[in-house]
Amino acid sequence: MSTTKILRSALAIAVLAACGGLHAQDAQSAPSVDSIIESLKADAPAAGPGQTRALRPGAAAMATAPAPAPAKAKPASINMQINFEYNSAEIAGSSEKTMATLAKALASPQLEGRKFTVIGHTDASGSAAYNKALSDRRAAAVRRYLMDNGVAAARLKAMGKGESQLLNSEDPDAAENRRVEIQATGG
């Protein structure tokens, strides 16, 4: 490991220790069932050019240009910090409460008509091919957990993105890049 990486890691640990943030995920940072439901209930409207309507009679009939196609809504999604054992697809015990809360939310009546994609992400340490495979395995582990805890298999799909969508591109090896995203894909 290079001196720069060692110093950066030591600094990160010191900052986390000073802030009391050495816990992988504490109860205060884990989202509630209700907040997960709200995040996944409906797709966000797409941002598009402002549209106006004519107020005078017959104006619509005089229009010659076809109306633009409506912009596609952004799928509802939530990023969750789900911890895994190092270099493994085994969900860490520190994420048990988060996983139980997620399963309860996805199995709730408010979301019963929705389908979801579990998307695994990694940091940039390791090769791109290795990270893609690891993120696939981690997404599959979360999907398996959700199925074992009341969410129908037909409502869940799993896929990995590896290191292709970093949350913190300034620090590609940062912990926040190692996450699972739950995206509503239907319903």
N, C-alpha and C positions, 0 to 999 in steps of 0.2 A: 504494500500500500504506500502511496506517495506521501511525503511529508505534508503536502497541502491537504490531502484527504484526511490525514490523521488530525491535523489542526482543526479542520472544518468540523469533523466529527466530535472532537473534544469540546469545541466551542458550542456546538448544538446541544450536547449533553449538559454542559454547564448552564446554558440558558434554560433548558427544560427543568433542570433541578432547581434553579433559582425561582422559577415560576410555579413550581409544584406540579409540573406537567409530565412527570415520568410515568404516570399511569397511562397504559395504552388507550383506555377509553373509560372515563368515569361516568357515573350515572347522570351528571349534569350535562355532559356533552352529547349523550345518546338522545336521538330524537324520540318523541313520544308517539304512541299509536296514532293519536289525532293529527299530529303534524305530518306524519308519513301519509296518512289518508288524504289530507288536504293537498299535499304535494303531488299526489298521483291521481287524484280524482278526475281532473279535466285537463285537456291540452290547453296550453297558453295560446291566445290568438297570435297569429303571425303579424309581424310588423310589416306594413306595406305602405304604399303611397296613399295619402288621404283621398277618400272618394266623396264626391258631393252628389246631391240629387237636384235635378231641376225642379223648380217650384211652379213653373208656368205650364198650363195644360198643353199637351202635344209635344213638349220638348223632347221627350224620350223617342218619339216616332221620327224626329228629324235627325237624330244622331246617326252618323254614317260609320264611325269606327266601332268595331266590336268591343264590348266591355272586356277589360283585362281579366284573366283567370284569377279567381281568388287565391291569395297566397296560402300555402299549406301551413296549418297550425304546428307550432313547436310541440313535440311530444312531451307530456308530463314526465318528469324524472326527478330522482333524488340521488345524491352521492352519499354513500355510507362508508364510514371508516370501520371496516371489518378486518380484524387482525388475523394473521395466519402464522403458524410456526415458520421459522426461518427456512427458506428454500423449500417450502412445502405447500401443499394445498389443504392441509389440515387446519380447520378453523380453530383459532386459539381460544382457550377458556375465557380470556378477558373479553371476548366478543359475545359470550353466551346471552347476556341480557339484551344486547342490540339485536341479535338474531331472533330471539324470542319475540321481541317487540315488532320486528319486521314481519315475521310469520303471522302474528296476530293481526296486524294491519292489512296484509294482503288477503287474509282469509275473512276479513270483515264484510258484512253485508253491503257497505258503501262501495266496495271495490269488486264485488262478486262478478260483475259483467266485464271486467277489464282483464287483458292479458299483459304479460310483462316479459321483458328481456333483462336478464341478469348479465351485466357487462363487467368483466374483470379488467383491471388496469394494473400495471406494474410501474416501478421506477425504471430508470435507464441503466442500472447496474446489470451487467451481463449482456449477452448478445441479444439482438432483436428477435431472433428465432427462438431462443430459450425463453425470453420474456413472453412472447406470444403463447407458447405452449403452457407456461406457468399460469398465465392469466386465463387460458381456457380451462385448466384444471380447477383453478380457484372459483371461477364462475359456476362450474359444474358442481362443486362442493356446496356452494350456497344454494343452488337450485335443489340439490338433493335434501339439504336441511329443510328448506321450505316445504318440499313435498312430504317429508317425514313429519312435518308439523302442521298439516291441514290444508296446504295449498295444492289444488289439483294440478297434476303434471301437464295437462293440456293447456293450462294458463301460463306456463313458464317455458322460456327458451333461454339457453345460456350461450354466451360467446365471450371471447377474450379479445382485447385490443392491444395487449402488451404495453409497450412504452409509447405508442403512437399518439396518445392524447394526454400529455402531462398537464396536471393542474398547475404545477410550479415549474415552468420551463427555465427559470433563473437557476434553480437547483434541481437538476434532473434526477438526483438520487434521494430527494426529500421524501419523507414518510407520507406526506399528503398525496403523493402520486400513486401510492399503493392503496387502491380503494376498489370498491364495488359500486357500480351505478345500477339503479333499478329504473328502467324506462318503461312507461306504459306504451303498449304497442297496439292496443285495440280495445274496443268496447265503448 
